[in-house]
């Protein structure tokens, strides 16, 4: 019986190649949401989960405002600032949750692009598409072509 020796290096490279092109390293995200999900005041406190080292040193969320607009739809505004020394193009989206913390899936949850110049404050706004939205989370990541 003949023994076959396999060289695993080419197989490993073939398996890892798609990861390299699809971004296994990922595009880290800054995520922020209300500290108290039931806080209905106009200036709720935020909790912040920072996943990105590079983006987190340039983009800070300085505050959030919330209020109701027509038909009792929740509107939110995140005030961000680029504290870095070069312009940053970011992608952001707001996810909406009901009173029980269940995410509301709708077509408005697409990433939007925004250029933030160095030192510039920017207000990112979004309005819920349903009156059952009571809480929110913003996700911010660096655009690929930054």
C-alpha positions in Angstrom: 0.0 0.0 0.0 1.3 3.4 -1.0 1.3 6.3 1.5 0.5 9.7 0.2 2.0 12.8 1.8 0.0 15.9 1.6 1.5 19.4 1.8 -1.0 21.3 3.8 0.4 24.8 3.1 -1.3 25.2 -0.4 -4.6 23.9 1.0 -4.4 26.4 4.0 -3.6 29.3 1.6 -6.5 28.4 -0.6 -8.8 28.3 2.4 -7.5 31.6 3.8 -7.5 33.5 0.5 -11.3 34.4 0.6 -10.8 35.7 4.1 -8.1 38.1 3.0 -10.3 39.5 0.3 -13.5 39.6 2.3 -11.8 41.3 5.3 -11.5 38.7 8.0 -9.9 41.5 10.0 -13.3 43.2 9.6 -14.2 46.8 9.8 -14.5 47.6 13.5 -17.6 49.4 14.8 -18.3 52.1 17.4 -21.6 51.3 19.0 -23.6 53.5 21.4 -27.0 53.2 22.9 -29.0 54.6 25.8 -27.7 53.7 29.3 -31.3 53.3 30.5 -33.6 52.0 27.7 -36.6 53.5 29.4 -35.2 57.0 29.5 -37.6 59.2 27.5 -35.9 62.5 28.4 -34.5 64.7 25.7 -30.9 64.2 26.8 -30.5 60.5 27.6 -27.1 59.2 28.9 -25.2 56.9 26.6 -23.3 53.7 27.1 -20.5 53.3 24.6 -18.9 50.1 23.4 -15.8 50.8 21.5 -14.6 48.1 19.2 -12.3 50.1 16.9 -9.0 51.4 18.0 -8.3 53.5 14.9 -11.7 55.1 14.5 -12.4 55.5 18.2 -9.4 57.8 18.5 -10.7 60.1 15.8 -14.5 60.0 16.2 -16.2 60.8 19.5 -19.9 60.8 20.3 -20.4 64.0 22.3 -24.1 63.7 23.0 -27.5 62.5 21.9 -30.9 64.1 21.7 -34.2 62.3 21.4 -37.8 63.5 20.8 -41.1 62.6 19.1 -42.1 63.8 15.7 -45.4 63.3 13.8 -47.4 60.2 14.6 -45.3 59.5 17.8 -42.2 58.5 15.9 -39.0 58.6 17.9 -36.3 60.9 16.4 -32.7 60.7 17.5 -29.7 62.9 16.9 -26.2 61.9 17.7 -23.7 64.7 17.9 -20.2 63.4 16.9 -16.9 65.2 16.4 -13.8 64.3 14.5 -11.0 65.0 17.0 -8.4 63.6 14.6 -6.2 65.7 12.3 -7.5 64.4 8.9 -11.0 64.1 7.4 -12.7 60.7 8.0 -15.5 59.2 5.9 -17.8 57.1 8.1 -20.7 54.8 7.6 -23.5 54.8 10.2 -26.9 53.3 10.8 -29.4 53.5 13.6 -31.0 50.3 14.8 -34.4 50.6 16.5 -35.8 48.4 19.4 -39.2 48.1 20.9 -40.0 48.4 24.7 -38.9 44.8 25.3 -35.5 45.3 23.6 -36.4 43.4 20.5 -34.9 44.8 17.3 -37.3 46.2 14.8 -36.3 45.0 11.3 -37.1 47.5 8.6 -35.7 48.7 5.3 -34.3 51.9 6.9 -31.4 50.0 8.5 -28.9 50.8 5.8 -25.5 52.3 6.4 -25.3 56.0 5.4 -22.1 57.7 4.4 -20.9 61.0 6.0 -17.7 62.9 5.6 -16.5 64.4 8.9 -13.7 67.0 8.5 -11.0 67.3 11.2 -12.3 69.2 14.2 -15.8 69.4 12.7 -18.9 68.6 14.7 -21.7 66.7 12.8 -25.3 65.8 13.8 -26.4 62.4 12.6 -30.2 62.1 12.6 -32.7 59.3 12.2 -36.4 58.8 12.6 -38.0 55.5 13.5 -40.4 54.1 11.0 -42.9 52.8 13.6 -44.3 54.2 16.8 -43.4 51.0 18.7 -39.7 52.0 18.6 -38.6 53.0 22.1 -34.8 52.5 22.1 -32.0 52.8 19.6 -28.4 52.0 18.9 -26.1 53.7 16.5 -23.3 51.9 14.7 -20.4 53.8 13.2 -17.6 52.4 11.2 -14.9 53.7 8.9 -15.8 53.7 5.2 -13.6 51.3 3.2 -12.2 54.1 0.9 -11.3 56.5 3.7 
